[in-house]
Amino acid sequence: MPVQPKVENPQDLARPHTTRAFIKRAFAAVNLPLLMVVAALVGYGLLIVHSATLSSSNFSFSRQLLGVGIGLVLMVVLWRIDYHRLTVLAVALLVVDFLLLLSPLMPFIGTTVNGARSWVTIFNQQIQPGEFAKIVTIVVMAALVSKYRGKLDSGKDYLKCLGILMALLLCIMLQPDLGTGLVLFAIGIVILFTGGANWKWLALTLAGIVVAVGLILFIDPLLDDFFGKDVLLKDYQKDRLLVFLDEDRDPTGAGYNLKQAKIAIGSGGLFGKGLYQATQSTLGFLPEAPTDFIFCVLAEELGFVGCAALLGLYAALIATAFWIAAKADDPFGTLIAMGCIGMWIFQILENIGMTCGLMPITGIPLPFVSYGSSFMLTNFMALGLLLSIWAHRPKKKGQRR
């Protein structure tokens, strides 16, 4: 009796192709190089933070882990949102931005830490709203500047965009939080430059900022004497600027942190003293080791090689972010990506620069590495925006919305 050939179910034949197509689409929506670089950075940072927090009861490593966990959730949420939808929320987000920057000044919830009223306390948890304002500012400025389609050469339009940025800076300086203010300014300038702002207007803006800083430094002592209190700058802020100009000015006071930071970096040598073997931080010589001066802990424990590895990871992060910016679907996506890049580059240069005496000490942390839940959430939110831009990029060459 002849054997009847087995007839394949058409659905069974189609299933492998459907599965492969699904996997292909899933991988197309994920930028694996970006995720791998960030995973390495976060893991590297957790290792150093764990070492830096062992000798201090003021910092909780479990809280840092919680920040990473919540950050991952926020990253996925922003990743799944089509970033194009954020343009219609620009006005609402601008209001949110002002509320975030002004919330530390509100009674009952505002909290002063290290001389600056930059924190709020909600349910016994301290949160730094200025960190989240960085992400909102990136989206708001990108939405505003993207309307000009790369031709922001009108003085009137430029002043409109700059006016919004300066209003946000004024709010943050009421706290005062110079570090966050500098980051917001860097974000704004990068977005304006990428958005096609006339270079003459940008040059005038930077020159105006320099002149304004000079005037503030000149008239601040006069105002302090007249009113009998600090008016524009706090004493610790002025001391940091003076120590930057002359690090031997106050070696046991304002210049102490810088001296100890340099000792920690120099003592690491080529390969470092070994993980968990840092003495500057464990013996209490290096203040704020897990936050502002985490780079010094890394340098002391892992030496030049460890620092080079960190800089290599940052270079890969920035290069991948530039890649995403170039592949964006529209100017809005490109400007969001460039805002994230500007934020990261400025914070990396300022944090490492201040520990080496090349930049004034401003308390700006190191992306994905420094201790701080609010700061970690901000970095993961920026990552989520980049992943959303990548997931909604043109699928074919020449395809645009």
Secondary structure as UniProt FT lines:
FT   HELIX           10..28
FT   HELIX           32..53
FT   TURN            54..55
FT   TURN            57..58
FT   HELIX           61..80
FT   HELIX           83..89
FT   HELIX           90..102
FT   HELIX           103..105
FT   TURN            107..109
FT   STRAND          110..113
FT   TURN            114..115
FT   STRAND          116..122
FT   TURN            123..124
FT   STRAND          125..127
FT   HELIX           129..146
FT   TURN            147..150
FT   HELIX           155..173
FT   TURN            174..176
FT   HELIX           178..194
FT   TURN            195..196
FT   HELIX           199..227
FT   HELIX           235..245
FT   TURN            247..248
FT   TURN            251..255
FT   HELIX           256..267
FT   TURN            268..271
FT   TURN            275..276
FT   TURN            280..284
FT   TURN            287..293
FT   HELIX           294..326
FT   HELIX           331..356
FT   TURN            367..369
FT   HELIX           373..391
FT   TURN            397..398
//
